[in-house]
Amino acid sequence: MKANASRNEIITLSIGGSILNPGAPDVDAIRKIASLINGFDSKFMITVGGGKAARAMVESARKLGINEFHSDRIAILQTRANAMLLRGCLDDAYPNIPETPEEAADAINGYRCVVSGGMIPGYTTDSVAVILAEACGSKRLVNVSNVDGIYDKDPKERGAKKYDRMSLSEFVDLAVKSDQRKAGTNFVFDSIAAKLAKRSGIELNMVSGDDLASVKNAILGKKHNGTVIS
């Protein structure tokens, strides 16, 4: 029997490229994430990031003198490639990678899963995920990355404090401090995404991709080992 948040509920997943493609596609990780998603009857609006592969492409683009707008476009292509890998393992998934929020919102009406990459230069996949959540009326977003939650500073630093819960307003302040607004930058969460989530009251759940039990519980709206932001 499949697990469910609610058959009528659309869960938004934002999956970091570092989980699926940490330099090269991680086939085992892709299969495990897909298997978890396939274990639900619920609908999923999924956005996939670019990971190290995208950052390497952006770094090369800058060395070649390519500007930030076109560097973003290059990174978006990598996110879409990662999205295609995951989409190919999902049951009842929209066969294309949407290029606009409107296409994604229309597609979720006819399919259980829709998988997107980046869409808009200057907007990270974090922002795209929240925009898609707004577009389809999803009220819970689960962010799956290589970090097990939100910390008050770099979690690698001594004394870094992990938050179990925090408000959307507090999260916006923290995200703004970390956001450099450059293609390929890796930060806690896009500040634009945080502000969009706040305006629409979308609950954010930050969990580690290495802890699939927490990912499952976050999807179900249950207690998990990451950070809940609401």
Backbone torsions as a table, in degrees:
resi	resn	phi	psi	omega
1	MET	NA	135.8	-176.4
2	LYS	-81.1	149.2	175.0
3	ALA	-78.3	156.4	179.9
4	ASN	-146.9	140.1	165.3
5	ALA	-79.8	-57.2	173.4
6	SER	-170.0	134.9	-177.2
7	ARG	-63.0	-24.8	-179.4
8	ASN	-92.2	-5.1	-176.4
9	GLU	-93.3	138.2	174.0
10	ILE	-101.1	120.4	177.7
11	ILE	-96.0	132.0	176.4
12	THR	-97.0	129.0	175.8
13	LEU	-115.2	131.3	171.2
14	SER	-115.6	109.3	-173.4
15	ILE	-107.6	119.3	-178.7
16	GLY	-63.4	140.8	176.9
17	GLY	-61.5	-24.9	179.3
18	SER	-65.5	-21.6	178.4
19	ILE	-79.5	-43.2	-174.2
20	LEU	-93.7	-25.1	-175.9
21	ASN	-145.2	74.2	-178.7
22	PRO	-82.7	50.3	-176.3
23	GLY	115.5	-35.8	173.3
24	ALA	-149.5	152.6	-179.2
25	PRO	-55.1	129.0	177.3
26	ASP	-94.6	94.4	-174.2
27	VAL	-60.5	-40.4	-179.5
28	ASP	-64.0	-43.7	-179.5
29	ALA	-64.4	-41.4	179.2
30	ILE	-62.2	-44.1	179.6
31	ARG	-63.7	-40.9	-178.3
32	LYS	-67.3	-43.3	178.3
33	ILE	-63.8	-44.1	-180.0
34	ALA	-63.2	-41.4	179.5
35	SER	-62.6	-39.9	178.1
36	LEU	-62.4	-47.6	-179.7
37	ILE	-63.5	-40.1	-179.9
38	ASN	-67.3	-14.2	179.2
39	GLY	-80.9	-0.8	179.3
40	PHE	-112.1	151.3	169.7
41	ASP	-89.0	-18.4	-177.4
42	SER	-60.9	160.0	175.7
43	LYS	-86.5	149.0	-178.9
44	PHE	-131.8	127.9	169.5
45	MET	-102.5	112.2	-168.8
46	ILE	-117.4	135.4	173.3
47	THR	-123.1	136.3	-176.8
48	VAL	-117.2	134.9	179.5
49	GLY	-84.8	-178.0	-174.6
50	GLY	-95.3	-29.6	179.2
51	GLY	68.7	-161.5	-177.2
52	LYS	-61.6	-33.5	-179.6
53	ALA	-61.3	-42.9	179.6
54	ALA	-67.7	-42.0	-179.9
55	ARG	-63.9	-36.0	177.7
56	ALA	-66.3	-39.1	178.3
57	MET	-65.6	-41.0	179.8
58	VAL	-65.6	-41.8	178.3
59	GLU	-60.7	-42.3	178.2
60	SER	-64.8	-40.7	179.9
61	ALA	-60.7	-43.6	-179.9
62	ARG	-64.3	-39.1	178.5
63	LYS	-63.8	-27.2	178.8
64	LEU	-86.9	2.4	178.5
65	GLY	83.0	14.9	179.7
66	ILE	-79.0	135.7	-174.1
67	ASN	-75.5	173.8	-173.5
68	GLU	-64.5	-36.4	179.7
69	PHE	-60.1	-50.0	-177.9
70	HIS	-75.6	-25.5	172.4
71	SER	-64.5	-39.6	175.8
72	ASP	-61.5	-42.3	-179.6
73	ARG	-61.8	-38.1	178.0
74	ILE	-64.8	-43.8	178.8
75	ALA	-63.1	-38.8	178.9
76	ILE	-60.2	-40.2	178.2
77	LEU	-60.0	-38.5	179.0
78	GLN	-68.7	-39.8	177.9
79	THR	-61.8	-37.0	-179.5
80	ARG	-69.4	-34.4	175.6
81	ALA	-65.3	-43.6	177.0
82	ASN	-61.8	-40.3	179.4
83	ALA	-62.0	-37.8	179.8
84	MET	-63.8	-37.0	178.7
85	LEU	-63.0	-45.5	179.7
86	LEU	-69.1	-44.0	-178.4
87	ARG	-55.7	-36.9	-178.3
88	GLY	-65.5	-13.7	-178.5
89	CYS	-105.8	1.1	-174.5
90	LEU	-100.3	146.4	176.5
91	ASP	-80.9	140.1	175.3
92	ASP	51.2	51.9	-179.8
93	ALA	-103.4	142.9	174.2
94	TYR	-54.7	128.9	-170.7
95	PRO	-71.4	-13.5	-179.2
96	ASN	-111.7	164.4	172.9
97	ILE	-97.9	110.6	-174.3
98	PRO	-58.3	144.1	178.8
99	GLU	-102.5	-12.1	179.6
100	THR	-138.0	156.4	175.1
101	PRO	-60.2	-35.7	179.8
102	GLU	-62.5	-42.7	178.8
103	GLU	-63.2	-42.8	-179.7
104	ALA	-64.4	-43.9	-179.2
105	ALA	-64.6	-36.8	176.2
106	ASP	-68.0	-40.8	-175.1
107	ALA	-66.2	-33.9	-176.9
108	ILE	-66.6	-17.7	177.4
109	ASN	-70.9	-24.3	-176.0
110	GLY	-112.4	-6.6	-177.0
111	TYR	-135.4	157.7	178.6
112	ARG	-75.9	-34.7	-177.9
113	CYS	-128.8	139.3	170.7
114	VAL	-127.1	128.0	-176.9
115	VAL	-117.5	124.1	-179.2
116	SER	-120.8	160.0	167.0
117	GLY	-108.3	-148.5	174.0
118	GLY	-71.5	163.2	-178.9
119	MET	-134.5	-37.7	-168.9
120	ILE	-124.3	119.9	176.2
121	PRO	-54.6	134.3	-178.4
122	GLY	94.9	-12.5	178.6
123	TYR	-115.0	126.2	178.5
124	THR	-74.3	172.2	176.6
125	THR	-68.0	-21.8	171.4
126	ASP	-58.3	-50.2	-179.5
127	SER	-63.4	-42.6	178.8
128	VAL	-59.1	-42.5	-179.6
129	ALA	-59.8	-43.8	-178.9
130	VAL	-69.9	-39.5	176.8
131	ILE	-59.6	-42.5	179.3
132	LEU	-67.9	-35.8	175.7
133	ALA	-61.8	-43.7	177.1
134	GLU	-61.2	-44.5	-174.4
135	ALA	-64.0	-33.8	-176.4
136	CYS	-104.9	2.2	177.2
137	GLY	79.4	21.1	178.2
138	SER	-76.5	136.9	-178.1
139	LYS	-111.5	0.3	176.6
140	ARG	-132.2	125.5	178.1
141	LEU	-119.1	128.1	177.9
142	VAL	-109.2	116.6	-180.0
143	ASN	-98.6	116.4	-177.0
144	VAL	-106.5	116.3	-176.9
145	SER	-138.5	-167.7	177.9
146	ASN	-94.5	13.4	176.5
147	VAL	-119.8	142.3	-172.6
148	ASP	-89.7	20.8	178.6
149	GLY	152.9	-167.3	179.9
150	ILE	-103.3	133.0	179.3
151	TYR	-118.3	160.0	-179.7
152	ASP	-76.1	-11.7	174.1
153	LYS	-158.3	-177.3	-179.8
154	ASP	-50.9	121.7	-177.8
155	PRO	-62.0	-14.8	177.1
156	LYS	-78.4	-16.1	179.9
157	GLU	-80.2	145.3	178.8
158	ARG	-63.5	137.2	177.8
159	GLY	83.5	5.4	178.9
160	ALA	-63.0	130.7	-178.0
161	LYS	-100.4	127.9	177.3
162	LYS	-91.6	137.6	177.0
163	TYR	-94.8	130.7	172.0
164	ASP	-80.1	-39.6	177.6
165	ARG	-142.7	152.3	172.7
166	MET	-158.9	162.6	-179.7
167	SER	-83.2	160.8	176.6
168	LEU	-63.2	-34.6	178.4
169	SER	-65.0	-43.5	177.6
170	GLU	-63.0	-38.6	-178.9
171	PHE	-68.1	-39.1	176.7
172	VAL	-57.9	-45.4	-179.9
173	ASP	-60.1	-42.5	-179.5
174	LEU	-68.6	-41.1	-178.9
175	ALA	-65.1	-39.0	-179.7
176	VAL	-60.6	-37.4	-179.6
177	LYS	-65.3	-28.0	-173.3
178	SER	-97.8	-16.0	-169.8
179	ASP	-86.2	116.4	179.6
180	GLN	-96.8	-7.6	178.5
181	ARG	56.1	40.5	175.6
182	LYS	-123.0	146.9	179.0
183	ALA	-58.3	135.6	175.1
184	GLY	80.0	2.3	179.8
185	THR	-73.5	140.9	179.5
186	ASN	-109.7	111.3	179.8
187	PHE	-138.6	175.1	-169.8
188	VAL	-55.3	-44.4	178.7
189	PHE	-174.7	141.9	-179.8
190	ASP	-58.0	128.5	-178.6
191	SER	-63.9	-33.4	176.5
192	ILE	-64.9	-42.6	178.0
193	ALA	-60.3	-42.8	179.6
194	ALA	-61.1	-42.9	180.0
195	LYS	-67.1	-38.9	178.0
196	LEU	-64.8	-41.1	178.9
197	ALA	-63.4	-39.7	179.8
198	LYS	-63.8	-43.7	-175.8
199	ARG	-66.1	-28.3	-178.2
200	SER	-103.9	2.0	178.3
201	GLY	63.5	38.3	-179.9
202	ILE	-87.5	123.3	178.0
203	GLU	-71.2	130.4	178.7
204	LEU	-108.0	135.6	177.0
205	ASN	-123.8	117.6	-178.5
206	MET	-102.7	116.2	-175.9
207	VAL	-136.8	161.2	179.5
208	SER	-87.8	138.6	176.4
209	GLY	-69.0	-13.4	176.7
210	ASP	-84.0	-8.1	-178.1
211	ASP	-118.7	78.5	-175.2
212	LEU	-66.2	-24.1	176.3
213	ALA	-65.0	-39.2	177.6
214	SER	-70.5	-36.5	176.3
215	VAL	-60.4	-46.1	179.6
216	LYS	-61.5	-46.1	-178.9
217	ASN	-64.9	-36.4	177.6
218	ALA	-64.3	-40.2	177.0
219	ILE	-61.5	-38.8	-178.2
220	LEU	-80.7	-7.2	-177.1
221	GLY	77.7	21.9	179.8
222	LYS	-100.1	169.7	179.3
223	LYS	-62.3	138.6	179.2
224	HIS	-141.3	179.1	-174.2
225	ASN	-90.3	4.3	179.8
226	GLY	-96.6	-146.2	-179.3
227	THR	-118.6	133.4	175.4
228	VAL	-104.6	128.6	-178.0
229	ILE	-122.4	118.2	-176.6
230	SER	-150.8	NA	NA
